[in-house]
Amino acid sequence: MEKTDYKELKERLLSGKKNGYDKLSEADCAAMEDYCAGYKVFLDTGKTERLCAAEAVRMAEARGYKPYVRGMALRTGDKVYACNRGKGVMLAHIGRKPLSEGVQLAAAHIDSPRLDLKPNPLYEDSELAYFKTHYYGGIRKYQWLTIPLALHGVVALKSGENVTVRIGEEEGEPRLVITDLLPHLGAAQNKKPLSEAVPGETLNLLLGSRPIGGEDESGRVKLAVMKLLNEKYGIVEDDLTSAELEAVPAVKACDIGLDRSLIGAYGHDDRVCAYAALKALLDLDEAPAKTAMCILADKEEIGSDGVTGMQSAAFDTFVEDLCASQDVPLRACFEKSFCLSADVTAAFDPNYPDVFEKRNESFLNYGIGLCKYTGARGKSGASDANAETVAYVRNIFDRANVIWQVSELGKVDAGGGGTVAMYMANRNITTLDAGVPVLSMHAPFETVSKLDCWETYKAMKAIYQAEN
């Protein structure tokens, strides 16, 4: 065989995935940088699911979206949204085709691993004041020690008023911290497995050390801290019982690497996909063929349960209301619909190659990762998409010049993970997982590639604009 024939045959028959930068033009790179600049602002604005939902609503209303009111008439091109208890958002751009033809969905989540305050959090020990926490989602506890933390959330008063709390984000504000054991006294701790070296009950936020009152009084530092909170927010200790306060890293999103090709931040999982899904929907200039929907859900990190999770009937209710405006049964809409379950995947990390199966992992700068299934070990807890679904998405992405790759979450017996995919599939919606590859997933500071962020945005837009 001639060398020219061999080369042609190889290019035609074998998968020739290339680094995305070998495909991008200068104009593409400029658009990518502009998109990522907006994404970094989104990250800094939305450190919690409540803040993310509020920012999503603000962005949507700026692009002409209106709150959906049950029973309102809907026409092609209308743009509506519903906010689920301030923690999730569902948006729809009504398409040219009836809802009996289904909808094109992108579903992401806006909750991230963090530390929640316990209902009775404030205490004093050895003249130091602390908040007790209960970690949320799958964290590696040692990563949360000795880093500056901020506090966000709301305190719900008996009067019905919500008091917004924000401590530690602005320049010059005090931060909170969880202390660690010094190495000189850490011999016994060093012998423990990582999962046991830092007990959950030791993840206590240090609040202060300066007492008030007479030296014979007790609880003087706790009282001093509560006095500061009362002066700033008008709350008393009992009000903390009905509070949702979350400790998150007090860091800003920033460029990583001397070439500025990466973004480091808290909360890439899964706000990197949530922003792509939201921004792509808002950027649709014309009514799509099918109604395009973006779902930003809460509670994915703890199983998607609860009224704001993807297992809630809130999503079904929203779509059913839209269908009622066209006299379409919900089940008829679902069975013709497609959902891209937009969630992050693990990027291959050459520092830890033993847990990855290199031929089936995502790499930075190779685009959005398609996951036929997630789950753990024997695909437990997965939505295993069929071959036709993967081919459907491949076709959409290739026609839109989206850079994509195949992805799994590590070696078969190494672990695994879950997404909202199975909850969409359980509704009889054809579903496939896809998302941005992440380094240091679930850490307080995660890293993603700008190119992969941009390609994921392009992928979401292509899904919304699909004709069938």
C-alpha positions in Angstrom: 0.0 0.0 0.0 1.3 3.5 -0.9 2.0 5.9 1.9 -0.6 8.3 0.5 -3.2 5.6 0.5 -2.3 4.6 4.0 -2.6 8.2 5.2 -6.0 8.7 3.5 -7.3 5.4 4.9 -6.1 6.2 8.4 -7.8 9.6 8.3 -11.0 8.2 7.0 -11.3 5.1 9.2 -9.6 5.9 12.6 -10.6 8.3 15.2 -8.3 11.3 15.0 -9.1 13.4 18.0 -6.9 16.6 18.1 -6.2 19.2 20.7 -8.9 21.8 20.3 -6.4 24.6 19.9 -5.3 23.0 16.6 -8.8 23.7 15.3 -9.7 27.2 16.7 -9.2 30.3 14.7 -8.1 33.6 16.2 -11.8 34.8 16.0 -12.8 31.6 17.9 -10.2 32.3 20.6 -11.4 35.9 21.0 -15.0 34.7 21.4 -13.9 32.0 23.9 -12.1 34.6 26.0 -15.1 36.9 26.0 -17.4 34.0 27.0 -15.1 32.9 29.8 -14.9 36.4 31.2 -18.7 36.4 31.6 -18.5 33.0 33.2 -16.0 34.1 35.8 -18.3 36.9 36.8 -21.2 34.4 37.1 -19.0 32.2 39.4 -18.1 35.1 41.7 -21.8 36.3 41.8 -23.3 32.8 42.4 -21.4 31.1 45.3 -24.5 29.3 46.4 -27.6 27.8 44.7 -29.7 30.8 45.9 -27.3 33.3 44.5 -27.0 31.3 41.2 -30.8 31.2 40.8 -31.1 34.9 41.5 -28.4 35.7 38.9 -30.0 33.4 36.3 -33.3 35.2 36.8 -31.6 38.6 36.4 -29.8 37.5 33.3 -33.0 36.0 31.8 -35.1 39.1 32.5 -32.5 41.2 30.8 -33.0 39.1 27.7 -36.8 39.4 27.7 -37.8 36.4 29.8 -41.0 36.8 31.8 -42.2 35.0 34.9 -44.6 32.2 33.9 -48.1 32.6 35.2 -50.3 29.5 35.1 -52.9 29.7 32.4 -51.1 32.4 30.4 -51.4 32.1 26.6 -48.1 31.2 24.9 -47.1 31.9 21.3 -44.0 31.0 19.2 -41.1 33.0 20.4 -42.4 33.7 23.9 -39.7 33.4 26.6 -40.8 32.4 30.2 -39.3 31.2 33.4 -40.2 29.8 36.8 -38.1 30.1 39.9 -38.5 27.1 42.2 -38.4 28.4 45.8 -35.4 30.6 45.1 -33.1 27.6 44.5 -33.8 26.4 41.0 -34.8 27.9 37.7 -36.7 26.5 34.7 -36.7 28.5 31.5 -38.4 27.9 28.1 -38.2 29.6 24.7 -41.4 28.5 22.9 -40.6 26.9 19.6 -42.2 26.8 16.2 -43.3 23.2 16.5 -46.0 22.2 19.0 -45.1 20.7 22.3 -46.5 17.4 21.1 -43.2 17.2 19.1 -41.2 17.4 22.4 -38.7 19.8 23.8 -35.0 20.2 23.6 -33.6 20.2 27.2 -30.4 21.0 28.9 -30.4 20.1 32.6 -27.7 21.2 34.9 -27.4 21.7 38.7 -26.3 24.8 40.6 -25.6 23.3 44.0 -22.0 22.5 44.9 -20.2 20.8 47.8 -19.9 23.0 50.8 -20.3 23.3 54.6 -23.7 24.0 55.9 -24.3 25.4 59.4 -26.1 23.1 61.8 -29.4 24.3 63.2 -27.8 25.0 66.6 -24.4 26.1 65.4 -23.0 28.7 67.8 -20.8 27.6 70.8 -17.8 28.5 72.8 -14.9 26.3 73.8 -11.7 27.4 75.6 -12.7 31.0 75.1 -13.0 30.6 71.3 -16.3 30.9 69.5 -17.2 28.5 66.7 -20.0 27.6 64.3 -20.7 23.8 64.0 -21.1 22.6 60.4 -22.5 19.6 58.5 -20.8 19.0 55.2 -22.9 18.9 52.0 -22.1 16.6 49.1 -19.0 14.5 48.5 -16.1 16.5 49.9 -12.6 15.4 50.9 -12.6 16.9 54.4 -8.9 17.7 54.7 -9.2 20.1 51.8 -11.4 22.5 53.7 -8.9 23.1 56.5 -6.8 26.3 56.8 -8.4 28.0 53.8 -10.2 31.4 54.0 -14.0 30.8 54.0 -17.0 33.1 53.4 -20.5 32.7 54.8 -23.6 33.2 52.6 -27.3 32.5 53.0 -30.5 33.6 54.6 -31.9 33.7 58.1 -35.7 33.3 57.9 -37.4 35.1 60.7 -40.7 34.2 62.3 -42.2 37.3 60.9 -41.8 35.9 57.4 -38.9 38.2 56.6 -35.6 36.8 55.1 -32.4 38.4 56.2 -29.5 38.0 53.7 -26.1 37.1 55.2 -22.9 37.8 53.4 -19.6 37.7 55.3 -16.1 37.4 53.9 -16.4 38.1 50.2 -15.5 41.8 50.0 -11.9 43.2 50.3 -11.2 44.1 53.9 -13.9 41.9 55.4 -13.0 39.3 57.9 -12.9 35.6 56.8 -13.6 32.4 58.7 -11.3 29.4 58.9 -11.2 25.8 60.1 -8.0 25.1 61.9 -5.7 22.1 61.4 -3.3 20.1 63.6 0.3 21.2 63.5 2.7 18.7 62.0 4.7 18.5 65.3 1.7 16.9 67.0 0.3 15.1 64.0 2.0 11.8 64.2 -1.1 9.8 65.2 -3.2 11.7 62.6 -0.7 10.9 59.9 -1.3 7.2 60.4 -5.0 7.5 59.6 -6.6 7.1 56.2 -7.4 10.4 54.5 -11.1 9.7 55.0 -10.7 9.3 58.8 -7.9 11.8 59.6 -10.4 14.7 59.8 -13.7 13.8 61.5 -16.7 15.7 60.3 -17.4 17.0 63.8 -14.1 18.9 63.7 -15.1 21.0 60.7 -15.9 24.0 63.0 -15.7 27.6 61.8 -13.5 29.8 64.0 -15.5 33.0 64.6 -13.6 35.0 67.2 -11.7 35.2 70.5 -12.3 38.6 72.0 -14.6 38.5 75.1 -17.0 41.1 76.4 -18.4 41.6 79.9 -16.7 40.9 83.3 -14.0 38.3 83.7 -16.2 36.3 86.0 -18.9 35.8 83.3 -19.2 32.7 81.1 -19.7 32.5 77.4 -18.2 35.9 76.8 -16.8 35.3 73.4 -20.0 33.6 72.1 -22.0 36.5 73.3 -19.6 39.0 71.6 -20.0 37.2 68.3 -23.8 37.1 68.7 -23.7 40.8 69.5 -21.9 41.5 66.2 -24.4 39.4 64.2 -27.3 41.2 66.0 -25.9 44.6 65.2 -25.3 43.8 61.5 -28.3 41.6 60.8 -30.8 42.1 63.6 -30.9 38.4 64.5 -30.7 36.5 67.8 -29.4 33.0 68.4 -32.8 31.3 68.1 -33.1 32.7 64.6 -30.2 30.5 63.5 -32.6 27.5 63.8 -34.4 28.7 60.7 -31.3 29.8 58.8 -29.6 28.4 55.6 -26.0 29.5 55.9 -23.3 28.0 53.8 -19.5 28.3 54.2 -17.8 28.5 50.9 -14.2 29.3 49.8 -13.5 33.1 49.9 -11.8 33.0 46.5 -12.4 34.7 43.2 -12.5 32.9 39.9 -9.2 33.5 38.1 -7.0 32.5 35.1 -4.7 29.6 35.8 -1.4 28.9 34.0 1.2 31.2 32.5 -0.7 31.0 29.2 -4.1 31.8 31.0 -5.7 28.8 29.3 -7.4 27.5 32.4 -9.9 28.9 35.0 -9.6 28.1 38.7 -12.6 28.6 41.0 -14.9 27.2 43.5 -18.1 25.6 42.1 -17.2 24.6 38.6 -19.2 21.5 39.4 -21.7 22.1 38.1 -22.0 25.9 37.4 -19.7 25.5 34.4 -22.4 23.5 32.7 -25.2 25.5 34.2 -23.8 28.8 32.8 -23.3 27.2 29.4 -26.9 25.9 29.3 -28.3 29.2 30.5 -26.2 31.5 28.3 -26.8 29.3 25.2 -30.6 29.6 25.7 -30.5 33.3 26.3 -28.4 33.8 23.2 -31.0 32.3 20.9 -31.9 35.1 18.6 -34.9 33.4 16.9 -37.5 31.0 18.1 -36.1 27.4 17.8 -37.8 24.6 15.9 -38.7 22.8 19.1 -39.3 24.5 22.4 -35.9 24.9 24.1 -35.7 24.5 27.9 -32.9 25.1 30.4 -33.3 23.5 33.9 -31.0 24.6 36.7 -31.7 22.3 39.6 -30.7 22.1 43.2 -29.7 19.1 45.4 -27.9 17.0 42.8 -24.9 16.6 45.1 -27.0 14.8 47.7 -29.2 12.7 45.4 -31.5 15.2 43.7 -34.2 14.7 46.4 -36.4 17.4 47.9 -38.7 20.0 46.4 -35.9 21.8 44.6 -34.2 18.6 43.3 -34.6 17.0 39.9 -36.7 14.2 41.4 -39.3 16.9 42.5 -42.6 17.3 40.6 -41.7 21.0 40.1 -40.2 20.3 36.7 -43.2 18.1 35.6 -45.6 20.7 36.8 -43.9 23.5 34.8 -43.8 21.5 31.6 -47.4 20.2 32.1 -48.6 23.8 32.5 -46.8 24.7 29.2 -48.4 21.7 27.5 -51.8 22.7 28.8 -51.6 25.9 26.8 -51.5 23.7 23.7 -53.8 20.9 24.9 -50.9 18.5 24.8 -50.6 15.6 27.3 -47.4 15.8 29.3 -46.5 12.2 28.5 -46.8 12.9 24.8 -44.3 15.8 25.2 -41.9 13.8 27.2 -41.7 10.8 24.9 -40.6 13.1 22.0 -38.2 15.1 24.1 -34.4 15.0 24.3 -32.3 16.0 27.4 -28.6 16.7 27.5 -27.8 16.1 31.2 -25.1 18.7 31.5 -22.8 17.8 34.3 -19.0 17.8 34.6 -16.8 14.8 34.1 -13.3 13.9 35.4 -10.4 15.2 33.4 -7.4 12.9 33.0 -4.8 14.0 35.6 -1.3 12.7 34.8 -0.4 13.1 38.5 -2.8 10.3 39.3 -2.8 8.0 36.3 -3.6 4.8 38.2 -7.3 5.6 38.6 -8.0 6.5 35.0 -8.5 4.3 31.9 -6.7 6.5 29.4 -8.5 5.4 26.3 -11.9 6.4 27.6 -11.2 9.5 29.6 -11.6 13.2 28.9 -8.6 15.4 28.4 -8.4 19.1 28.9 -8.7 21.1 25.6 -10.4 18.3 23.8 -13.9 19.7 24.1 -17.1 18.6 25.9 -17.1 15.1 27.2 -19.9 12.7 26.2 -20.7 10.1 28.8 -22.8 7.3 27.6 -23.3 6.2 31.2 -22.1 7.3 34.7 -22.9 5.3 37.8 -20.5 3.3 39.9 -18.6 0.1 39.0 -21.3 -2.0 37.2 -23.1 1.2 36.0 -25.1 1.2 39.2 -27.2 4.4 39.4 -26.6 5.3 35.7 -28.8 6.3 32.8 -27.1 4.1 30.1 -28.0 5.9 26.9 -28.6 3.7 23.8 -26.5 3.8 20.7 -29.1 5.8 18.8 -29.0 8.6 21.3 -25.2 8.9 21.2 -25.3 8.9 17.4 -28.0 11.6 17.5 -25.8 13.9 19.6 -22.7 13.1 17.6 -24.5 14.2 14.5 -25.7 17.5 16.1 -22.3 18.3 17.4 -20.4 17.6 14.2 -22.8 19.6 12.1 -22.3 22.5 14.5 -18.5 22.1 14.5 -18.5 21.3 18.3 -15.3 19.8 19.6 -16.2 16.8 21.6 -14.7 13.6 23.1 -15.7 10.4 24.9 -15.6 10.3 28.6 -15.9 8.0 31.6 -15.4 8.7 35.3 -12.2 6.7 36.0 -11.5 3.0 35.9 -14.4 0.5 36.2 -13.5 -0.5 39.8 -12.1 2.8 40.9 -15.3 4.6 41.7 -17.9 6.5 39.7 -20.6 9.2 40.1 -24.1 10.2 39.3 -26.0 13.0 37.6 -29.6 14.0 37.0 -29.7 11.9 33.8 -31.5 8.9 35.3 -34.3 11.2 36.7 -34.9 12.7 33.3 -34.7 9.2 31.6 -37.2 7.9 34.2 -39.7 10.4 32.8 -39.4 8.8 29.4 -37.1 11.5 28.1 -34.3 10.4 25.9 -31.2 11.5 27.8 -27.4 11.6 27.4 -24.8 12.9 29.9 -22.2 15.5 28.6 -20.1 18.2 30.3 -16.9 19.9 30.9 -13.8 17.9 32.1 -12.6 19.1 35.6 -9.4 18.7 37.5 -9.7 18.5 41.3 -13.5 17.9 41.1 -15.3 18.6 44.4 -12.3 20.4 45.8 -12.7 23.9 47.2 -10.8 25.1 44.1 -11.3 23.3 40.8 -9.7 23.8 37.4 -11.2 23.7 33.9 -10.1 24.6 30.4 -11.4 27.7 28.7 -11.6 25.8 25.5 -13.8 23.1 27.0 -16.1 25.8 28.6 -16.5 27.4 25.2 -17.2 24.2 23.3 -19.8 23.2 25.9 -21.6 26.5 25.3 -21.6 25.7 21.6 -22.8 22.2 22.3 -25.8 23.5 24.3 -26.7 26.0 21.6 -26.6 23.2 19.0 -29.0 21.1 21.1 -31.4 23.9 21.5 -31.4 24.6 17.7 -31.8 21.0 16.6 -34.6 20.6 14.1 -35.6 17.1 15.3 
